[in-house]
Amino acid sequence: MAPYFLRNLIPRREKTEHARPLLAVLASLTWLQWAQFFSGWLAWTCDAIDFFSVSLSVKGLGTTFGRDTHDITTAITLTLLLRSAGAVIFGIISDRYGRKWPLVVNLLIVAVLELGAGFVQTYQQFLGVRSLFGIGMGGIWGLAASTALENLPVEARGLASGVLQQGYAVGYLIAAVIELTLVPDKTEALNGDGWRSLFWLASGISLFAAILRSFLPESEVFIRAKAEARAKGQGADTSSKTRIFIRETGKMLKQHWLLCIYAVLLMTGFNFLSHGSQDLYPVYLTDTKGFSQHQATVATIIGNCGAIAGGAIAGWASQYIGRRLTIIICILLVAAFIPLWIIPDDFSGLAAGAFCIQFGVQGAWGVIPIQLAEMSPPAFRATFPGVAYQLGNMVSSASAQIEATGGDNLKTTRIGADGQPEPIPDYATVQGILIGVVAAYLLIVTVLGPENHGSHFEKHRAAFEEGGGEDDAYIQEDGTNAGPSTMRARDEESGSAGSVDEKREDHGVEKA
């Protein structure tokens, strides 16, 4: 018999045949569900605007601080390194206390630090602010994804995952449009402080996102859990809840340590894929291909249009053909389009390559929010995905510097204005090799990984409730806990979900 990871590559037919039509599901959503999804999407979009403000301002920052590309990309590396700390801090707070106020505080911290980055006067100050900024940014993805997905019906989560994740591409797009249209004249931007206006505008957008989230109620899962605690007379006993939370966290780590390692390996590959194809891309176009800053920004916008399309389509498709199979198809598309991404010298060819490569990259990424949420220990779906994501970010944090150093050392030539060949950094070859290797790695890791397609994680007990750290601690309609035998009987009756042992394999846990 084939290994289980191959047998569950495509969702069992009975998991999808009774699903409601997507349009009917979307039509049934309340304004509150739409608003909560939008608030999570907007938070993730702000994260991207703030992060890519540096990537789009490398030349201006280098001129202001008298530093080269390698030095400026150090700020990107430090931001990525420290995001895992923010993921741990805000993820734990969110799983313990709720989604709303941790995300509001997180966005306010990001807004303040982004504003401060626009006022720094020295390179050391800039590195310091961006390092702290990494901690603030680190918490946003886990909180945004859990806020957006756990309040939606199961049938809508594939499409919602793709749209949510492409908030990142939309953020990059918004930052590029701001840089293209609202940042002062390029001559001033390269010789003065024109880049600062991009940081100030990004700060204002993050502040708006925080205000919007503050007006919306808490996630339904936490409202329900707190109401149940009050009914049991435990509403004010926060110390008891904290002790339970710590105990259930220990249970989760003991049971799912192998899954934690797998998730970090998966997200390491994904972060190398995205940052390796994005962070140095504007510099690659200007320094290796010889395009103007304006053309590089336009090409970035075109690439992000491909990302938005790829994320939404792949997220929708994953609801029917499975999460991992969708990722595999998108990674194969990335590998196929690498030559178009790096070989042409004309703008139209490179812009088409950017569109296609980002369609594949962000198509695969569009499945990640729901894939991580479904494979996560259900009560820890803010902490687990967020920490895995940001630890992968930490491991891949040097991707921009790897490409910058490799391109500087691996020179190529270009005919200069005087008609003579001149040496230039060969970022094209370095990026092509890096993305090719990462694509091969991701294919292997994805094929061997777990999948828990269609998980009803919103029905699971919260992390501060007894049994929250157990896989089978689901809440039945009468409010009682459904253990393994109850879950098995219910699944056999409905014919919808395999055995509990298979579910444990879905979570990467060996059978007892």
C-alpha positions as CSV (number, residue, x, y, z in Angstrom):
1,M,0.0,0.0,0.0
2,A,1.2,3.5,-0.8
3,P,2.4,5.7,2.1
4,Y,-0.2,7.7,3.8
5,F,1.3,11.0,2.7
6,L,0.6,9.9,-0.9
7,R,-2.8,8.5,-0.2
8,N,-4.1,11.8,1.2
9,L,-2.5,13.9,-1.5
10,I,-6.0,14.4,-3.0
11,P,-8.9,14.9,-0.6
12,R,-11.2,12.0,-0.2
13,R,-14.3,12.4,-2.3
14,E,-16.6,12.3,0.6
15,K,-14.9,15.3,2.2
16,T,-15.9,17.6,-0.7
17,E,-19.0,16.1,-2.3
18,H,-21.4,17.4,0.3
19,A,-19.8,20.9,0.4
20,R,-22.0,23.8,-0.4
21,P,-21.4,25.8,-3.6
22,L,-18.8,28.5,-3.1
23,L,-21.0,31.3,-4.3
24,A,-23.8,30.2,-2.0
25,V,-21.4,30.2,0.9
26,L,-20.1,33.7,0.1
27,A,-23.6,35.0,-0.2
28,S,-24.4,33.6,3.2
29,L,-21.6,35.5,5.0
30,T,-22.6,38.2,7.4
31,W,-21.2,41.7,7.3
32,L,-19.3,40.9,10.5
33,Q,-17.6,37.9,8.9
34,W,-16.6,40.0,5.9
35,A,-15.3,42.8,8.2
36,Q,-13.2,40.4,10.3
37,F,-11.8,38.8,7.2
38,F,-11.0,42.3,5.8
39,S,-9.3,43.4,9.1
40,G,-7.0,40.3,9.0
41,W,-6.3,40.9,5.3
42,L,-5.6,44.6,5.9
43,A,-3.2,43.8,8.8
44,W,-1.2,41.5,6.6
45,T,-1.2,44.1,3.8
46,C,0.2,46.7,6.2
47,D,3.0,44.2,7.1
48,A,4.0,44.1,3.4
49,I,3.9,47.8,2.8
50,D,6.1,48.3,5.9
51,F,8.5,45.6,5.0
52,F,9.0,46.4,1.3
53,S,9.5,50.1,2.0
54,V,13.1,49.2,2.5
55,S,13.4,47.0,-0.7
56,L,12.0,49.9,-2.8
57,S,14.2,52.5,-1.2
58,V,17.6,50.7,-1.3
59,K,19.2,53.3,-3.6
60,G,17.8,56.3,-1.7
61,L,18.8,54.8,1.7
62,G,22.3,54.0,0.4
63,T,22.7,57.7,-0.8
64,T,21.4,59.1,2.5
65,F,23.6,56.9,4.7
66,G,26.6,56.6,2.4
67,R,26.3,52.8,2.3
68,D,26.3,50.2,-0.5
69,T,23.5,47.7,-1.4
70,H,25.0,44.9,0.9
71,D,24.9,47.2,3.9
72,I,21.3,48.4,3.3
73,T,20.1,44.8,2.9
74,T,21.5,44.1,6.4
75,A,18.4,46.0,7.6
76,I,16.2,43.4,5.8
77,T,18.1,40.6,7.4
78,L,17.8,42.0,10.9
79,T,14.1,42.5,10.4
80,L,13.6,38.9,9.3
81,L,15.8,37.6,12.1
82,L,13.7,39.2,14.9
83,R,10.3,38.5,13.5
84,S,10.2,35.0,15.2
85,A,10.4,36.8,18.6
86,G,7.3,38.8,17.8
87,A,5.5,35.7,16.6
88,V,6.2,33.9,19.9
89,I,5.2,36.9,22.0
90,F,2.0,37.9,20.2
91,G,1.0,34.4,19.2
92,I,1.0,33.2,22.8
93,I,-0.9,36.3,24.0
94,S,-3.5,35.9,21.2
95,D,-4.1,32.2,21.9
96,R,-4.4,33.0,25.6
97,Y,-6.4,36.2,25.6
98,G,-8.0,36.6,22.2
99,R,-7.4,37.9,18.7
100,K,-8.7,41.5,18.9
101,W,-6.5,43.6,21.3
102,P,-3.2,41.7,20.7
103,L,-3.6,42.5,16.9
104,V,-4.5,46.2,17.7
105,V,-1.5,46.6,19.9
106,N,0.7,44.9,17.4
107,L,-0.4,47.2,14.6
108,L,0.1,50.3,16.8
109,I,3.7,49.2,17.6
110,V,4.4,48.7,13.9
111,A,2.9,52.2,13.1
112,V,5.1,53.9,15.7
113,L,8.3,52.1,14.5
114,E,7.6,52.8,10.8
115,L,7.1,56.4,11.6
116,G,10.3,56.5,13.6
117,A,12.2,54.9,10.7
118,G,11.3,57.9,8.6
119,F,13.0,60.3,11.0
120,V,16.3,58.5,11.7
121,Q,19.5,60.4,10.8
122,T,22.2,57.7,10.9
123,Y,22.7,54.2,9.5
124,Q,23.0,52.7,13.0
125,Q,19.8,54.4,14.1
126,F,18.1,52.9,11.0
127,L,19.4,49.4,11.8
128,G,18.2,49.7,15.4
129,V,14.7,50.8,14.5
130,R,14.3,48.1,11.8
131,S,15.5,45.5,14.3
132,L,12.7,46.5,16.8
133,F,10.4,46.7,13.8
134,G,11.0,43.0,13.1
135,I,9.6,42.1,16.5
136,G,6.5,44.1,15.8
137,M,6.0,42.7,12.4
138,G,6.5,39.1,13.6
139,G,3.2,38.9,15.4
140,I,1.0,40.1,12.6
141,W,0.8,37.1,10.2
142,G,-0.4,34.5,12.8
143,L,-2.9,36.9,14.3
144,A,-4.1,38.1,10.9
145,A,-4.5,34.6,9.5
146,S,-6.4,33.3,12.5
147,T,-8.7,36.3,12.7
148,A,-9.5,36.1,9.0
149,L,-10.0,32.3,8.6
150,E,-11.5,31.0,11.8
151,N,-14.7,33.1,11.4
152,L,-15.4,31.7,7.9
153,P,-17.2,28.5,6.8
154,V,-14.9,25.6,5.9
155,E,-16.0,25.8,2.2
156,A,-14.7,29.4,1.8
157,R,-11.4,28.9,3.5
158,G,-9.4,27.9,0.5
159,L,-10.3,31.0,-1.5
160,A,-10.0,33.1,1.6
161,S,-6.5,31.7,2.3
162,G,-5.4,32.8,-1.2
163,V,-6.9,36.2,-1.0
164,L,-5.5,36.7,2.6
165,Q,-2.0,35.7,1.7
166,Q,-2.0,38.0,-1.4
167,G,-2.6,40.9,1.0
168,Y,1.2,40.7,1.0
169,A,1.4,41.2,-2.8
170,V,-1.2,44.0,-2.5
171,G,1.0,45.6,0.1
172,Y,4.0,45.4,-2.1
173,L,1.9,46.8,-4.9
174,I,0.7,49.7,-2.8
175,A,4.2,50.4,-1.7
176,A,5.4,50.4,-5.3
177,V,2.7,52.7,-6.4
178,I,3.4,55.1,-3.6
179,E,7.1,55.0,-4.5
180,L,6.3,55.6,-8.1
181,T,3.8,58.4,-7.7
182,L,4.0,60.1,-4.3
183,V,7.7,59.9,-3.4
184,P,9.3,63.2,-4.5
185,D,11.1,63.5,-7.8
186,K,13.6,60.6,-8.3
187,T,16.6,63.0,-8.5
188,E,15.7,64.3,-5.1
189,A,14.9,60.8,-3.8
190,L,18.4,59.6,-4.8
191,N,20.3,62.5,-3.5
192,G,18.2,63.5,-0.5
193,D,15.5,62.1,1.8
194,G,12.7,61.5,-0.6
195,W,12.4,57.9,0.7
196,R,11.1,59.1,4.1
197,S,7.7,59.9,2.8
198,L,7.1,56.2,1.9
199,F,7.8,55.2,5.5
200,W,5.5,57.9,6.9
201,L,2.6,56.9,4.6
202,A,3.1,53.3,5.6
203,S,2.8,54.2,9.2
204,G,-0.5,56.0,8.6
205,I,-2.0,52.9,6.9
206,S,-1.0,50.7,9.8
207,L,-2.6,53.1,12.2
208,F,-5.8,53.0,10.2
209,A,-5.8,49.1,10.3
210,A,-5.4,49.2,14.1
211,I,-8.3,51.6,14.5
212,L,-10.5,49.5,12.2
213,R,-9.8,46.3,14.2
214,S,-10.5,48.1,17.5
215,F,-14.1,48.7,16.3
216,L,-14.8,45.1,15.5
217,P,-15.7,42.4,18.1
218,E,-13.6,39.5,19.3
219,S,-13.4,36.3,17.3
220,E,-16.4,34.1,17.8
221,V,-14.3,31.2,19.2
222,F,-13.1,33.3,22.1
223,I,-16.5,34.8,22.8
224,R,-17.9,31.3,23.0
225,A,-15.0,30.0,25.3
226,K,-15.4,33.0,27.6
227,A,-19.1,32.6,27.9
228,E,-18.7,28.9,28.8
229,A,-16.1,29.9,31.4
230,R,-18.5,32.4,32.9
231,A,-21.3,29.7,33.0
232,K,-19.0,27.5,35.0
233,G,-18.2,30.4,37.4
234,Q,-14.6,30.7,36.1
235,G,-15.0,34.0,34.3
236,A,-12.9,36.1,36.6
237,D,-10.3,33.4,37.5
238,T,-7.5,34.5,35.1
239,S,-4.8,32.7,37.1
240,S,-6.6,29.4,36.7
241,K,-6.9,30.0,32.9
242,T,-3.2,30.8,32.7
243,R,-2.2,27.6,34.5
244,I,-4.4,25.6,32.2
245,F,-2.9,27.4,29.2
246,I,0.6,26.6,30.3
247,R,-0.3,23.0,31.0
248,E,-2.1,22.5,27.6
249,T,0.9,24.2,25.8
250,G,3.2,21.6,27.4
251,K,0.9,18.8,26.2
252,M,0.8,20.2,22.7
253,L,4.6,20.5,22.5
254,K,5.1,17.0,23.8
255,Q,2.7,15.5,21.2
256,H,3.5,17.7,18.2
257,W,7.3,18.3,18.4
258,L,7.9,16.5,15.1
259,L,5.1,18.5,13.4
260,C,6.8,21.7,14.7
261,I,10.1,20.7,13.1
262,Y,8.3,19.9,9.8
263,A,6.5,23.3,9.8
264,V,9.7,25.2,10.3
265,L,11.4,23.2,7.4
266,L,8.4,24.0,5.2
267,M,8.3,27.7,6.0
268,T,12.1,28.0,5.6
269,G,11.7,26.9,2.0
270,F,8.7,29.1,1.4
271,N,10.5,32.2,2.8
272,F,13.6,31.6,0.7
273,L,11.2,31.3,-2.3
274,S,9.4,34.6,-1.7
275,H,12.3,36.7,-0.4
276,G,14.7,35.3,-2.9
277,S,12.4,36.3,-5.8
278,Q,11.3,39.7,-4.3
279,D,13.7,41.5,-2.0
280,L,16.5,42.2,-4.4
281,Y,14.4,42.3,-7.6
282,P,14.3,46.1,-8.1
283,V,18.1,46.2,-7.6
284,Y,18.5,43.3,-10.0
285,L,16.6,45.2,-12.7
286,T,18.6,48.4,-12.3
287,D,22.1,47.1,-11.7
288,T,22.2,43.9,-13.9
289,K,19.6,44.7,-16.6
290,G,20.2,48.5,-16.7
291,F,16.7,49.7,-16.3
292,S,15.7,52.9,-14.6
293,Q,14.3,53.0,-11.2
294,H,10.9,53.9,-12.7
295,Q,11.0,50.8,-15.0
296,A,12.0,48.6,-12.1
297,T,9.1,49.8,-10.0
298,V,6.6,49.2,-12.9
299,A,8.0,45.7,-13.4
300,T,7.5,45.1,-9.7
301,I,3.9,46.2,-10.0
302,I,3.3,43.8,-12.9
303,G,4.9,41.0,-10.9
304,N,2.6,41.6,-8.0
305,C,-0.4,41.6,-10.2
306,G,0.6,38.0,-11.1
307,A,1.0,37.3,-7.4
308,I,-2.5,38.5,-6.6
309,A,-4.0,36.4,-9.4
310,G,-1.9,33.3,-8.5
311,G,-2.8,33.4,-4.8
312,A,-6.5,33.7,-5.3
313,I,-6.7,31.0,-8.0
314,A,-4.5,28.6,-6.1
315,G,-6.3,29.1,-2.9
316,W,-9.7,28.4,-4.6
317,A,-8.3,25.3,-6.4
318,S,-6.9,23.9,-3.1
319,Q,-10.4,23.5,-1.8
320,Y,-11.0,20.9,-4.5
321,I,-7.7,19.2,-5.4
322,G,-6.0,19.5,-2.0
323,R,-3.6,21.8,-0.3
324,R,-0.3,20.0,-1.1
325,L,-1.1,19.1,-4.7
326,T,-1.9,22.7,-5.4
327,I,1.4,23.8,-3.9
328,I,3.3,21.2,-5.9
329,I,1.7,22.4,-9.2
330,C,2.6,26.0,-8.4
331,I,6.2,25.1,-7.5
332,L,6.5,23.3,-10.9
333,L,5.3,26.5,-12.6
334,V,8.0,28.5,-10.8
335,A,10.7,26.1,-12.0
336,A,9.4,26.3,-15.5
337,F,9.4,30.1,-15.7
338,I,12.8,30.7,-14.2
339,P,14.4,31.2,-17.6
340,L,11.8,33.8,-18.7
341,W,12.5,35.6,-15.4
342,I,16.3,36.0,-15.8
343,I,17.3,35.6,-19.5
344,P,15.5,38.4,-21.4
345,D,17.1,41.8,-21.7
346,D,14.1,43.7,-22.9
347,F,11.5,45.2,-20.5
348,S,8.5,43.3,-21.8
349,G,10.2,39.9,-21.6
350,L,11.3,40.5,-18.0
351,A,7.9,41.9,-17.0
352,A,6.2,38.8,-18.4
353,G,8.8,36.7,-16.4
354,A,8.0,38.6,-13.3
355,F,4.3,38.1,-13.7
356,C,4.6,34.3,-14.3
357,I,7.2,33.7,-11.6
358,Q,5.2,35.5,-9.0
359,F,2.0,33.8,-10.2
360,G,3.7,30.5,-9.2
361,V,5.4,31.7,-6.1
362,Q,2.4,33.4,-4.5
363,G,0.1,30.8,-5.8
364,A,1.9,28.3,-3.7
365,W,2.0,30.8,-0.8
366,G,-1.8,31.4,-1.2
367,V,-2.4,27.9,0.2
368,I,-0.1,28.3,3.2
369,P,-2.4,30.2,5.6
370,I,-5.1,27.4,5.4
371,Q,-2.5,24.6,5.2
372,L,-0.8,25.7,8.4
373,A,-4.1,26.5,10.1
374,E,-5.4,23.0,9.3
375,M,-2.2,21.1,10.2
376,S,-1.7,23.1,13.4
377,P,-2.7,21.9,16.9
378,P,-6.2,23.6,16.7
379,A,-6.1,25.5,20.0
380,F,-2.7,27.1,19.0
381,R,-3.5,28.2,15.5
382,A,-2.1,31.7,16.1
383,T,1.1,30.7,17.9
384,F,1.9,27.6,15.8
385,P,1.6,29.0,12.3
386,G,3.0,32.4,13.3
387,V,6.1,30.9,15.0
388,A,6.7,28.4,12.2
389,Y,6.4,31.2,9.6
390,Q,8.7,33.5,11.4
391,L,11.3,30.9,12.3
392,G,11.4,30.1,8.6
393,N,11.8,33.8,8.0
394,M,14.7,33.8,10.5
395,V,16.5,30.9,8.7
396,S,16.0,32.5,5.3
397,S,16.7,36.1,6.6
398,A,20.0,36.3,4.7
399,S,18.5,35.6,1.3
400,A,18.8,39.2,0.0
401,Q,22.4,39.4,1.3
402,I,23.2,36.0,-0.2
403,E,22.0,37.3,-3.6
404,A,23.8,40.6,-3.2
405,T,27.1,39.0,-2.2
406,G,26.8,36.4,-4.9
407,G,25.9,38.9,-7.6
408,D,28.8,41.2,-6.6
409,N,31.3,38.3,-6.7
410,L,29.9,36.7,-9.9
411,K,30.3,39.5,-12.4
412,T,29.0,39.7,-16.0
413,T,29.5,42.4,-18.6
414,R,27.2,45.0,-20.2
415,I,27.9,47.4,-23.0
416,G,28.2,50.9,-21.4
417,A,27.2,54.3,-22.8
418,D,30.7,54.6,-24.3
419,G,30.3,51.4,-26.3
420,Q,32.8,49.5,-24.1
421,P,31.9,46.4,-22.0
422,E,31.7,47.1,-18.3
423,P,31.6,44.7,-15.3
424,I,28.2,44.5,-13.5
425,P,26.8,42.3,-10.7
426,D,25.3,39.1,-12.1
427,Y,22.2,39.0,-9.9
428,A,20.2,37.1,-12.6
429,T,22.3,33.9,-12.4
430,V,22.4,34.0,-8.6
431,Q,18.7,34.4,-8.3
432,G,18.0,31.7,-10.9
433,I,20.2,29.2,-9.1
434,L,18.8,30.0,-5.7
435,I,15.1,29.8,-6.7
436,G,15.8,26.6,-8.7
437,V,17.3,24.9,-5.6
438,V,14.6,26.1,-3.3
439,A,11.9,24.9,-5.7
440,A,13.4,21.4,-5.7
441,Y,13.6,21.4,-1.9
442,L,10.0,22.5,-1.5
443,L,8.7,19.8,-3.8
444,I,10.3,17.1,-1.6
445,V,9.2,18.7,1.7
446,T,5.6,19.2,0.5
447,V,5.2,15.7,-0.9
448,L,6.4,14.2,2.4
449,G,4.3,16.5,4.6
450,P,0.9,16.1,6.3
451,E,-2.4,17.5,5.3
452,N,-5.7,17.9,7.2
453,H,-8.0,19.2,4.5
454,G,-11.3,20.5,5.7
455,S,-10.5,20.6,9.4
456,H,-13.1,22.2,11.6
457,F,-10.6,23.8,13.9
458,E,-13.0,26.5,14.9
459,K,-15.0,23.9,16.9
460,H,-11.9,23.1,19.0
461,R,-11.6,24.2,22.6
462,A,-9.5,27.3,23.3
463,A,-6.0,26.9,24.6
464,F,-7.1,28.2,28.1
465,E,-9.7,25.4,28.4
466,E,-9.2,22.0,29.8
467,G,-8.3,19.6,26.9
468,G,-7.3,22.5,24.6
469,G,-3.9,20.9,24.0
470,E,-5.4,17.6,22.8
471,D,-6.1,16.8,19.1
472,D,-9.7,15.5,19.8
473,A,-10.9,18.2,22.2
474,Y,-13.8,19.3,20.0
475,I,-17.0,20.9,21.4
476,Q,-20.2,19.2,20.6
477,E,-23.6,21.0,20.2
478,D,-24.4,20.2,23.9
479,G,-21.1,21.9,25.0
480,T,-19.4,18.7,26.1
481,N,-16.0,17.5,25.0
482,A,-15.8,15.0,22.1
483,G,-13.0,12.5,22.7
484,P,-11.4,10.0,20.3
485,S,-14.1,7.4,20.5
486,T,-16.9,10.0,20.0
487,M,-15.1,11.5,17.0
488,R,-14.5,8.1,15.5
489,A,-18.2,7.1,15.9
490,R,-19.4,10.4,14.4
491,D,-17.0,10.2,11.5
492,E,-18.0,6.6,10.7
493,E,-21.6,7.6,10.8
494,S,-21.1,10.5,8.4
495,G,-18.5,8.7,6.3
496,S,-16.6,12.0,6.1
497,A,-13.2,11.8,7.6
498,G,-11.3,8.6,8.2
499,S,-10.1,7.2,11.5
500,V,-8.6,9.0,14.4
501,D,-5.3,7.3,13.7
502,E,-5.4,8.8,10.2
503,K,-6.2,12.2,11.7
504,R,-3.1,11.8,14.0
505,E,-1.1,11.0,10.9
506,D,-2.5,14.1,9.3
507,H,-1.0,16.1,12.1
508,G,2.4,14.4,11.7
509,V,2.0,12.3,14.9
510,E,2.9,8.6,14.9
511,K,0.4,6.0,15.9
512,A,0.6,4.8,19.4
